[in-house]
Structures are given as structure tokens and as C-alpha cells.
Amino acid sequence: MDLSEKYYVRRNTTDEWEDITDKFVGVKILKIDGFNELGDAVNVYNEQWQESQSEDFLITGSSGNIIRKNVDLSLTFICGTRYGAINTQQVHDTFIEYMTKLGDFFIKSNYTDKEAHVVCLKGYKPTTQKLKRGVDNSYIMGTIELHTIEMPQNSQPEPTLGDLYIGFGGATLSTMTDISNLANLQHRNVSSAVGDYQIVCPSTSYLWLCFTGTIGGAEANGFEIPIIQSTSIGDLRCYRTYNAIIPHTMNFSITE
């Protein structure tokens, strides 16, 4: 199972989010429980009397809202050689230091699209240790309890990614096989095709741009590249340069 691009951390709100699997190569987060939990009420008083089934009930505070205890998040992880050529103990210690010793931080889950401001207040010890057992067999597993300093908040969901194929071919495309057979094919998952690209044209042929979204224009060296929408294949819109391109290393931009 690919456990990357699921959980992110940052030390401050001004920092960029970092994928935990990139920041700590060899660490995979198996699950984080608690993002959707609610704690007990802290400003509500109730009392039931012996001769009545009805209870007296009072919410304190000027807002009239119920305030609840901040919950703990339970983070379960594995660190091991099956996820990278690493020193398991060293990577484990670096990860634990970030989570437990360096103060508060922010953590985000792409499963729930929620983020939380957290700090580790409880102790930690590994649940499983298998060290120096060879490649794919050396690992440490553990669970870290993280206290939420603020209630988990909804985060901005990650943009929906689409497929972008870039390559060189003949004047027509009809099937996904045709796309797969484009010369020097590049495939990217992007939310927008806008950006700068480089590709080698091996022989005089047409540049094809196939994207799940729309492409409005392209240019090279400040000049517009005439493109036409030739066909649709599945959910891909396939665009082709109006003219064939002579062999060279092509630098171009998709502008809209």
C-alpha cells in the first residue's frame, strides 16, 4: 500500500505542509485516530432529582455554546528498511524527536481533510521493535498520543488531479494505445496544465497535449504555438500543434 501523500506536518502556520513520508524517509503513518472525535462538555451542569425524571440543565458562559474538552489524536506509525535504505533506529529517533521534543506543531490528514494544532503531553514507547533483521525485516512500530491545543479544523482539500500526457506523433490519435505510443511520452498528474515544460522532439512530428481538463494556449520563446483540439479519447481532450515540429529540444509553456 502506498501511504504517501496522506499525512502532513508543519511547525508553524507560515510554513509549507510537508509530507511525512518525504520529511522522514522510511516512516509510514498507518493511521491517525481522533480527528472526528468530540470531547466531553466542560461548561454544562445538570442534576437529576429523586422525584423527577426531568433534569436541571445549565450552560455557563456568555455565548451560550457548549465548550468541549480537546481530544487526543492517536498516531500509529511504522519505520523500517522496507520503506527505504535507512538506519531504522536513527530515523525513528529523529521522527520521535520532532513529534515529542520540539514543541507544538500542526498535522493534517488528507483522509478527513482536517488539520490540528497538537503537542505531545504523554510518554511514548515502541509497541514493536525488530532491529538488525536484514532488508525488509528491520522495523519499529509505535503509537504517539498527540493532544490537540485547538479543536481540529477543516483544511483546504487537495486539488483534484487530472492526467496530462505530452508526446510527439502523427496527425491523428484514436485510442489510449495511440497516446501510449507517442514518442518521448511524459505523463503527469496535475490540477492544472499551466506551466513550463521541456521535451525532445526526435523526428519531424506533431506535439500532442492530452489533458482531462481544457488547454487554451501554448507558447515558446514568447511566441504563440498554434494548437487545435483534434479529438477526445475517454475523458481526455487531445490537442495537437497545427504544424509539425522539427527535431530539437523543445521548451514551451502551457499558458491557460
N, C-alpha and C positions, 0 to 999 in steps of 0.2 A: 504494500500500500504506500502511495506517495503522500507523505504527511507534510509536505512543504506548502507554503502559501496559505496556511490556515491560521497560525497564531503569530502575533507581532508584539514587540515591546518598544518602548522609548522611555528615556529618563525624564524628559521634560516635554511640555506641550508644544514647545517650539521646535523640537527635534522631529526628524522624519521617522516614520514607523520602519522597523527592521524586522524582517522575517527571522524568527528564532532559529530556523534550520540553516540560515545563511550566517547569522551572527555567531552561532555556536555550532560549527560543523561537527557532526557526529551525534547531535542531540535531536531527538524527535519527541514532540509533545503528543502523548497518546490520547489525552482528554483533559478538559478543564470543566469541572462541575461547579455550579453556583451562579452563573451569570443570570439565570432566570428565577433565582430564589428571592423570597422576601423574608426579612427578619420579623421577630415578634414586635408588637406595638410597645412603645415606651412612654406614651403620653395619654394612655387611656386607662381609666379606673372604672371598675364595675364591681357590683356587690349584689349577691342574691340573698334574700331574707328567707327565714324558715317558713313563713306562712304565705309565700307568694312565688309563683312561677316566673314572674317578671323581674328583671334585674334593673338596678340603678346603674346609669351609664354616663360617663363624663369624659370629654376630650379636652385636655388642657391646652393652653396656648391661644394667642390671639387669632391665628389663621384658621383655626377650626379643622385643620388637616391632621390626619393620623401620621405620626412620625414613627419609623420602624428602626430597629437595630440594623446596623450594617452587617452584611453577611460575610462569610469567608468563602474564597474560591479555593477549590482543591485541584491542584495541578499535578497530573501524573505524567512522568516522562521516562524515556529510556535513552541512555548514552552508550554507544558501543561501536566496535570496529566494523560492523556490518553496514554502518552508515557513513563510513569514511576511514581513510588511513590515518588514525589518530592514536594518541596516548589516552586511553579511556579515563584513567584517573585524573590526568591534568585537565582534560576538557570538562569532566564532571565538576572538578573543584572550581574552575572558572565560572561555570554556569551557576553553581550554588552561591558563589560569592556575589554575583550580580543579583540573584534573586533574594538573598537573605542578609547581606552585609553592607551593601552600598546605599541603603536608604529606600525611600519610596520611589515608585515608578508607575508606568501605565502599561496595561496589557490589553490586547484586542483579539477577539475571536471572529473569524470570517464565517463561522458556522451560525452564530447568533446575531452577527452584525452589532455586537455590543463591545464597549470598552470600559475599563475600570481603573481607578486610581487606587493602588494597593501598596501594602507594606507587609513584610513577613514578621509576625509577632511570636510565632510558636517555634519550637525546636524542630529539627529535621534529622532524620537518619534514613539511609537507603533501605529499601524493602528487599532488594536482591542484589548481591554482588558476585559476579563471576569474572575475575580478572586473570589475565595472562593465560587464557584458554585457547589462543590462536585466533586467526582471522574468522570473523562471523560468529565467534563464540564468546568473546570477551565483552561484557556489558555491565552496566549498573542501572538499576531501576529505582525510582523513588517517587514520593508524593510530597509536595510542598503546600502548606496551608498559607494562603495569602489573604490578609484582612483588607476589606475594601474601606478606604478612607472616605469615599463618597459612594453613593449608590451607583451601580453600573448604568451607563447611559447608552442610548442608541448611537452607533457610529455611522459615518457615511459608508454605505455599501460600496464594495469594489465595483468599478465599471464593468459592464458586460463586455466580454471579449469576443471578437469575431476573427475569422480566418482571412488572412491576406496571403495570396500567392503571387510571386513575381518571377517571371522567366521569359525566355525567348522561344518563339516558334513560328509556325506558318501563319497564313492569313485567316485560318478558321480554327475554332475549337468546338467540340461537340459533347465530350464526356469528361468525367473526372480523370479517366485514364489519359486523355489528351493533356490535361493540366499536369498530371504527374510526370508526363514525358517532356515537359518544357525543358529547354537547355538551361543549366545553371539555376535550377529552381530554388527559390527561397520561400519558406513558409513561416509566418509569424502569427502569433495570437495578440491582437491589439484591439483597443476600444475605438481607435480612430486610425485611419490610414495616413493621416497627415504626418509628414516627417521627411527626413533625408535618407537616401538610400544609395548604395553602390552595388553594381553588378557587372560582370564581364559578359560582353556580347561576343560569342565565339565565332559567329559567321553572320553574314547579312541576313537579318530576320526581323520579325516584329517583336516589340516589347509588349508582354501581356501583364495586366494587373487585374487579378480576380479577387474580389472582396465581398464579404457578406453585407457590407454597407454600401454607400454610394461614394464615388470618386468624382469630384467636379473639375479638377485640373491638375496639371503637372508642368514642371519647368526644369530647364537645365541651363546653367550659366546665365541666369536671368531672362532667358527666352522661353516662351510657352512651347510645350510639346503638344502638338495636335493629337488628341486621342478620341476614339469613338467607342461607344458601348456596342459591342458586337453581338453578344449573346448572354443568356443566363443559363447556368448549369447548377441544378439543385437550388440552394439558397445563395449561390454566388452570382454576382454581377461581374461579367468579364469585359474588361476594357482593353483596347488594342491601339498602339500608335498608328496614326494614319499612314505614315511612311515606314518602310523597313529601315532598320538601324545597321550601319556598317560596323564591322568588328572593332571594338575598343572597350576600355574600362569606363563604364557609364556612371556618372554621378548625377543624380536627379532628385527632385523634391516633389512629393505629392502635396499640393497646396490647399486643397479643400475637398 
